[in-house]
Amino acid sequence: MFVSNRATILHADLDAFYASVEQRDKPWLRGRPVIVGGGVVLAASYEAKAFGIRTAMGGGEARRLCPRAIVVPPRMSAYSEASKAVFEVFRDTTPLVEGISIDEAFLDVGGLWRIAGTPPEIAARLRSEVLRRVGLPITVGVARTKFLAKVASGVAKPDGLLVVEPDGELDFLHPLPVERLWGVGKVTARKLHELGITTVGEVADLSESALMSMLGRASGRHLHALAHNRDPRRVRVGQRRRSIGSQRALGRRPRTADDLDATLVAIADRLGRRLRAAHRVCRTVTLRLRFADYTRATRSHTLAQATAETDQLLSAARKLLRAALPMIFDQGCTLIGLTLANLSRDDAVQLALPFDSGAPLDLDEAIDSLRDRFGSASVTRAVLLGRDPGISVPLLPD
C-alpha cells in the first residue's frame, strides 16, 4: 500500500479533555488541580496529573495524593458539544478526517499544499483555530505514518506541536521507551524489560523471528514493523467501528456477585441498543476486568451465530463473569467492561414499527421504541431498579 514520502498525517488530540472543558467554562479552575468525577476519576487536569492522579483511579486515593484537588461532577452534554465543535474545525481543515474518539482524530493534509500551505503550517493553524473557536488546548503530531503521528502528539503533550520529518523518523523513534509502541502494555513491557530491552531502538535491533519467539507470531510481527515505522494505513473517512465497547469504573469498595451482575446487565443493555441502532450484529463478546493492583484480564466467547439480541449477549457475558469470579474476589475488581467484536451489518434488521400497526415487535424492538419515545430511563430491567445507572460517556457514531 502506498505511503507518502512526506509528513502529511496529523494526529490531533485534545489535552485532558473533560478537565480542560471544566477549566474553560470555570475560569477560577485554571491553573489548579482538577478532578472530574467523585467516586472514580474520569479525567484529571495536568496540574492534578503532576501528583500521580490518573483516569479510573478511585476518588479517595486521588484525594490522598492531592488533598487540595478540586473535584467537579461530570457534564457529559458539555463535553459532547465541545467535541462536535472541535470536529467542525477538523473538517474545515481537510475533508480527510478519521475520528478515533470524541477527543482525537487523524487528518490527512497531503493534498492541501497549494491552497493551505505545508503540513506544519496547517497544524499550527489548526491549533490556533481550536483555541479561538472552541477555547481548548490541543496537541498535534505530524508525521509520514499514522503510528508516528500519534507517537509525536504523545511526546508533544500538553498543548504542543511536534513535526517528525521523514529523514529524522528513526532518530526520533528509537530512543523512546518501548511503551510508546502500540500494543505494548504492562505485560509485554515487563517481558521486554526482563530481557534487557527498554527502548524502541533495541526492539528494532532484533530480527522479526526473534521477536516472534519472545512475544508470539502476531505481536512479534506487529512490534517489528512499528519499530521500523512501517505502518501502511491510510486516513479513512467514514470508517465503521470494528468493535464497540463500554465499561464502568467501580472504585475500590468491595462488590458482591449481584453488584457485578447488575453492572454487567446495564452495560450489555446499553451495547445491545447501540448495535441495533447501527444495524449491526456481533459474534465475539469480551469481558474486560481491571483489578486493585491495576493489572488487567480479558475473557472472550465467540457465539455460534451473530446477533444483536441483548439476552444472548448478556448470557455470554454472564458465563465469562461467573468463570472470573474467583479471580475477582481474590484481587478486587475496580473496573468491568464489555467489548463486542466481529461486527457485521445485519441486512435482515427491520425497523421498529409503531405500536398501533398491528405487527408484532420483538422485546428488544419494543423496549428500544419506548426508550426512543419516552427517554432512555423509561424502561429498565428489574435488576437495575434503584441502582446507579452510571455515566453514559459521549461517543463517536457506531
Secondary structure as the mmCIF struct_conf table of DSSP 4:
data_model
#
loop_
_struct_conf.conf_type_id
_struct_conf.id
_struct_conf.beg_label_comp_id
_struct_conf.beg_label_asym_id
_struct_conf.beg_label_seq_id
_struct_conf.end_label_comp_id
_struct_conf.end_label_asym_id
_struct_conf.end_label_seq_id
BEND BEND1 ASN A 5 ARG A 6
STRN STRN1 ILE A 9 LEU A 14
TURN_TY1_P TURN_TY1_P1 ASP A 15 ALA A 16
HELX_RH_AL_P HELX_RH_AL_P1 PHE A 17 ASP A 25
HELX_RH_3T_P HELX_RH_3T_P1 PRO A 27 LEU A 29
TURN_TY1_P TURN_TY1_P2 ARG A 30 GLY A 31
BEND BEND2 ARG A 32 ARG A 32
STRN STRN2 VAL A 34 VAL A 36
BEND BEND3 GLY A 38 GLY A 39
STRN STRN3 VAL A 40 VAL A 40
BEND BEND4 LEU A 42 LEU A 42
STRN STRN4 ALA A 43 ALA A 44
HELX_RH_AL_P HELX_RH_AL_P2 TYR A 46 LYS A 49
TURN_TY1_P TURN_TY1_P3 ALA A 50 GLY A 52
TURN_TY1_P TURN_TY1_P4 THR A 55 ALA A 56
STRN STRN5 GLY A 58 GLY A 58
HELX_RH_AL_P HELX_RH_AL_P3 GLY A 59 LEU A 65
TURN_TY1_P TURN_TY1_P5 PRO A 67 ARG A 68
HELX_LH_PP_P HELX_LH_PP_P1 ALA A 69 ALA A 69
STRN STRN6 ILE A 70 VAL A 72
HELX_RH_AL_P HELX_RH_AL_P4 MET A 76 THR A 93
BEND BEND5 PRO A 95 PRO A 95
STRN STRN7 VAL A 97 SER A 101
TURN_TY1_P TURN_TY1_P6 ILE A 102 ASP A 103
STRN STRN8 GLU A 104 ASP A 108
TURN_TY1_P TURN_TY1_P7 GLY A 110 GLY A 111
HELX_RH_AL_P HELX_RH_AL_P5 TRP A 113 ALA A 116
HELX_RH_AL_P HELX_RH_AL_P6 PRO A 119 VAL A 134
STRN STRN9 ILE A 138 ALA A 143
BEND BEND6 ARG A 144 THR A 145
HELX_RH_AL_P HELX_RH_AL_P7 LYS A 146 ALA A 156
BEND BEND7 PRO A 158 ASP A 159
STRN STRN10 LEU A 161 VAL A 163
HELX_RH_3T_P HELX_RH_3T_P2 PRO A 166 GLY A 168
HELX_RH_AL_P HELX_RH_AL_P8 GLU A 169 LEU A 173
TURN_TY1_P TURN_TY1_P8 HIS A 174 PRO A 175
BEND BEND8 LEU A 176 LEU A 176
STRN STRN11 PRO A 177 PRO A 177
HELX_RH_3T_P HELX_RH_3T_P3 VAL A 178 ARG A 180
BEND BEND9 LEU A 181 LEU A 181
TURN_TY1_P TURN_TY1_P9 TRP A 182 GLY A 183
HELX_RH_AL_P HELX_RH_AL_P9 LYS A 186 GLU A 194
TURN_TY1_P TURN_TY1_P10 LEU A 195 GLY A 196
STRN STRN12 THR A 199 THR A 199
HELX_RH_AL_P HELX_RH_AL_P10 VAL A 200 ALA A 204
TURN_TY1_P TURN_TY1_P11 ASP A 205 ASP A 205
BEND BEND10 LEU A 206 LEU A 206
HELX_RH_AL_P HELX_RH_AL_P11 GLU A 208 LEU A 215
HELX_RH_AL_P HELX_RH_AL_P12 ARG A 217 ALA A 227
TURN_TY1_P TURN_TY1_P12 HIS A 228 ASN A 229
HELX_LH_PP_P HELX_LH_PP_P2 ARG A 233 VAL A 235
TURN_TY1_P TURN_TY1_P13 VAL A 237 GLY A 238
HELX_LH_PP_P HELX_LH_PP_P3 GLN A 239 ARG A 241
BEND BEND11 ARG A 242 ARG A 242
STRN STRN13 ILE A 244 ALA A 249
BEND BEND12 ARG A 252 ARG A 253
HELX_RH_AL_P HELX_RH_AL_P13 ALA A 257 ALA A 277
TURN_TY1_P TURN_TY1_P14 ALA A 278 HIS A 279
STRN STRN14 ARG A 280 PHE A 291
TURN_TY1_P TURN_TY1_P15 ALA A 292 ASP A 293
BEND BEND13 TYR A 294 TYR A 294
STRN STRN15 ARG A 296 THR A 307
HELX_RH_AL_P HELX_RH_AL_P14 THR A 310 GLN A 331
STRN STRN16 CYS A 333 ALA A 341
BEND BEND14 ASN A 342 ASN A 342
STRN STRN17 SER A 344 ARG A 345
TURN_TY1_P TURN_TY1_P16 ASP A 347 ALA A 348
HELX_LH_PP_P HELX_LH_PP_P4 LEU A 351 PRO A 354
HELX_RH_3T_P HELX_RH_3T_P4 PHE A 355 SER A 357
BEND BEND15 GLY A 358 GLY A 358
HELX_RH_AL_P HELX_RH_AL_P15 LEU A 363 PHE A 374
TURN_TY1_P TURN_TY1_P17 SER A 376 ALA A 377
BEND BEND16 SER A 378 VAL A 379
HELX_RH_3T_P HELX_RH_3T_P5 ALA A 382 LEU A 384
TURN_TY1_P TURN_TY1_P18 LEU A 385 GLY A 386
BEND BEND17 ARG A 387 ARG A 387
#
